[in-house]
Amino acid sequence: MKKLFAIASLMLLAVSTATSAQAQNKLHLYNWNNYLAAETVQRFEAACKCQLVQSYYGDNEEMLAKLAAGAKGYDLIVPTGNALQSLIKQNALQPIDKSKLSNFKNLNPQYLTTDFDKGNVYSVPYAYTITLLGYNEQKMKELGVPVDSWAAIFDPAILAKIKGKVTVLDSANELMAAALKYLGYSVNDTDEKHWQEAKNVILKAKPYWAAFNGTSYIKGLTVGDIWLVHGYSSDIYQADIDAQKAGRKFRIRHALPKEGAAMSLDSLVIPKDAPRADLAHQFINLVLDGKNSAELTNMIGTGNPNSAALAYIKPEISKNPAIFPDAANAAKLEMLKDLNSKQRRALNRIWTEIRAK
């Protein structure tokens, strides 16, 4: 009898624990920092009568490492394409139930069925950034520096006019992608001869750069210490907003190089062991509403894969051809693919040489 009572007690405890977890009604989102508008959070919490709890990561590698180390409890994650590819290979995601996403139809077909996830079995496009050039409009005009090509950061003849006022991203993948595009290759070219060509282009330009900088270049542009950057479209938008708020006499502008560029598409995915996949689907559907989707773009200047959002996006963003390129320029954008271990080692060797010289 005591044994039966103990088993019954354990069963009741299990039910109670499960009910308690359900009663908590929390959606756990593992996200990039500052990548969800506060109004969207409030609207979701009101709609689902639940709480949205966010944890943050600084880059895809950090997120993947944490998951590989056994981190659990997340209902939604926002990986970039190559990290999405890695998660799918690891069988770490559950399929998206599109029957629960009435707003899926709002997505622009251009951003669906990527090489990373054919048919969007596991992912729903959320936002994108383009790696391009950001510049101080006043200084570039004064000096007659053209900004329509990657030559602006790679050609020593041009760089001589702006020496010490240029930064490039502290990222092997992004900088090599820009150099490969400048040379007329794909950002995903893995021919080591072409990588050596790209390395040589970078080394010739390096003496003219102020720094490899992936973080504080926004501030440098804002205060006028840096005039030209290789950076992310959303960061360059933020630099311009900050410069205007500070009353600067110059504007920070975007330039999409004519050779093309790398684009990073971030998507919403649901981990295989997500405790609240039901809330995750509710969140995705709410975010796919055009007005809700536009809130992130209006906040930080991201590109937006949601066609229904365009009507709600500030005109200065939606009409910016570097953030929302036309069909011809969009065709020149490429998403970085995941490298295999051999390619990663080769790239690391090249990057070590670049940083050491």
Secondary structure, 3 states (H helix, E strand, C coil): CHHHHHHHHHHHHHHHHHHHHHHHCEEEEEEECCCCCHHHHHHHHHHHCCEEEEEEECCHHHHHHHHHCCCCCCCEECCEHHHHHHHHHCCCECCCCHHHCCCHHHECHHHCCECCEHHHCCCEEEEEEEEEEEEEHHHHHHHCCCCCCCHHHHCHHHHCCCCCCEEECCCHHHHHHHHHHHCCCCCCCCCHHHHHHHHHHHHHHHHHCCEECCCCHHHHHHHCCCCEEEEEHHHHHHHHHHHHHCCCCCCEEEECCCCCEEEEEEEEECECCCCCHHHHHHHHHHHCCHHHHHHHHHHHCCECCEHHHHHHCCHHHHCCCCCCCCHHHHCCEECCCCCCHHHHHHHHHHHHHHHHC
